[in-house]
Amino acid sequence: MALPAAAVLLLLLLLALLLPLAVLVLGTVLLGLPSYDIPAGVNQPAKLRLVLAGRILEKTGLCSQITFGRYVRQGRRLRVDPKLFIQDLQFNKVPVRVYQPKATSHGRRRGILFFHGGGWVFGSLGNSLFLNQKTILVVEHMSYMYRLAPEHKYPAAYEDCLNATLHFMRNTDLYGVDPTRISVCGDSAGGNLAAAVSQTLAGRADLPRLRAQILIYPGLQALDFNLPSYHQNRGVPLLFRERAAFFALQYLNGDASHMQEVLKGSHIPPDMRQKYRKWVSPDNIPEEFKVRGVKALNPSDFMAEVYETVKRFCEPNLCPLLAEDAVVHQLPESFILTCEYDVLRDDGLLYKKRLEDNGVQVTWCHLEDGFHGIISLYDYGGLSFPSGKRGLDSVVNFLKGL
């Protein structure tokens, strides 16, 4: 006797829910994977368990996590929107996807230059946060496909984003964009690139001033992987503490052999760490973000040979949090989004303080139940989270006010 369609659907749903959980348990117990932590404050925690599949595949030797991550992200297909004109171009040899509203505009539109996230090693032209009707009807939107690490090391991604931005800013007439209403935006590694590009363009007399920078859970420094958020959220998907260091090293030089030394803080000389302490320190983080624990960094085990391989971590184009005040005070109005359950939370908090201390207007959105990558999961099959929609809405509302 055949089962009713509703019963079949229910069985499939149960299988979809239980199979990933079983795989994760096997991966953790049998394969010796590090434990993960789903905080009680995260809504719909079962969905987060799915993201560890890549780690299990890597441990079993089926494929590397980078290969798995690229495959998953390429699987996201661009939806056809009849209200949009979409074309793939190249700006200074950098692949760019241009989203133009078909509706007639009574004036020049805003322009958003979006740099995708993915730890500098993942991503494609389709990885845009703004593929929803509410946003695209009011802006001209460009999504950049910069060269990825580890095949293309620093500063390749930064240079691609900068060169493509320069091309667009010099050719705004071709796209009906107001040159005084151009903003750069990025999530995660893309937020790092947006911050670096914004700093480079600050004070340029030959170009219009950027209207704003929008930084969504950005990674902004690689000096201290022991800030409170790195320890509080070290096992929280989507970005684990060790993965944050791994991705930074992949971008820097494609070599993660010194990852443990970097995690311990052995890669920065004591005098240099003291120099940057005024900007990179738990002392600059509000007390309410320390209640879940703080681990002090012991800088006594400096290893000069490691520093020689990673010393470019001290360059602001790679770590924008280290830019001098003379640069920071020239930056445009800023929007920063942070998530409570994100290792990069404190990078955003520290940059917010630096911007405000230098007189830059900052709009801050903090998702108290959010985790790293939550915005990019919006409208992504069944993996959307309510907090992700709230975060994306806050970005859209900020853009509308520019």
Salt bridges, closest charged atoms under 4 A:
ASP88 OD1 - ARG97 NE 2.69
GLU151 OE1 - ARG70 NH2 2.98
ASP160 OD2 - ARG147 NE 2.94
ASP173 OD1 - ARG108 NH2 2.88
ASP206 OD1 - ARG204 NE 2.79
GLU242 OE2 - ARG55 NH2 2.54
GLU261 OE1 - HIS258 ND1 3.92
ASP283 OD2 - ARG277 NH2 3.05
GLU287 OE2 - LYS290 NZ 3.10
GLU308 OE1 - LYS311 NZ 3.19
GLU315 OE2 - ARG312 NE 2.83
ASP325 OD1 - ARG354 NH2 2.44
GLU333 OE1 - ARG211 NH1 2.90
GLU340 OE2 - ARG292 NH2 3.01
GLU340 OE2 - ARG345 NH1 2.93
GLU340 OE1 - HIS366 NE2 3.07
ASP342 OD2 - HIS372 ND1 3.04
ASP346 OD1 - ARG345 NE 2.85
GLU356 OE2 - LYS352 NZ 3.29
ASP357 OD2 - LYS353 NZ 3.08
ASP369 OD1 - ARG390 NH2 2.79
ASP379 OD2 - ARG79 NH1 2.88
ASP393 OD1 - LYS134 NZ 3.06
ASP393 OD2 - LYS389 NZ 2.92
